Amino acid sequence: MTCKPTYLIFSFLFSIISIYPAAAAQLCGKLAQGEILVGMAPEAETISFRGKTVALTPQKTFLIAFGRDELPGQTLIINGKERPLTVAPAKWDIQKLTGVPPRKVTPSEADLAAIEHESKSVRGAMAGETPVPYWQAGFIRPVSGRISGNFGGQRIMNGIKKNPHGGMDIAAPVGTPVAAASDGRIVLAEPDLFYSGNVIIIDHGYSLFTIYAHLSEIGVVKGQTVKKGEIIGKVGKTGRVTGPHLHWGASLAGTRFNPQSLLNISTSDDFCFNL
Ligand SMILES: [Zn+2]
């Protein structure tokens, strides 16, 4: 026999690879409530999550996000095959307040109309599914400064649960420039909304949106495209606020998640696991 040992090793490895084909999909990020993850599935033709089709980029990457109150048992369906996902729980800040004047807990009739107008505008702006992967430019924090409010925090006023905080608050003086967190297209640039005040929403493609609220100035118009880091407005204290800050929100296909997790979006091996 003249078989070289190296040849034997290679043929052995090759036979293992043939028996166990490469993992069909990888997810990168934290598999937990309030997080967004980027996936890679080179052989995927179709992916669905919660009964909705997940858009694949030409490079076969995709995004999925888990909401604040996501249940632990979730399923991703790739080429018709179910892949179970176990979503880890996260801890949220809960603040119990008692003795709050009732008019501050239950909105008036006039306020309800303004609140309804706001939610319609915001929902309408985030209904699109732009097939341009602007988000691949990566994300930066739109303003530097102290985080004065975490995503997911909730106030319980006089025993009534208020809506959980849908974004993160970054404290900064009025007039501080606000940058676009990534490339995208402006889908909302509207003044004077009830809660959000002057607000901008950027569409980053593939049903991913970021929200910038309580601005003192809006520096962009609807339909305009922006680059990551481009100044889009200024920090303010418009809408329902107690002090100047930027409320930065994020949403993927209608699911609000912690925008902080956008900063860690990466397909580097350290953050990835096989499905
Ligand atoms: Zn906020």
Residues whose N, C-alpha, C, O or C-beta is under 5 A from the ligand:
A	BS01	ZN	M168 D169 H247
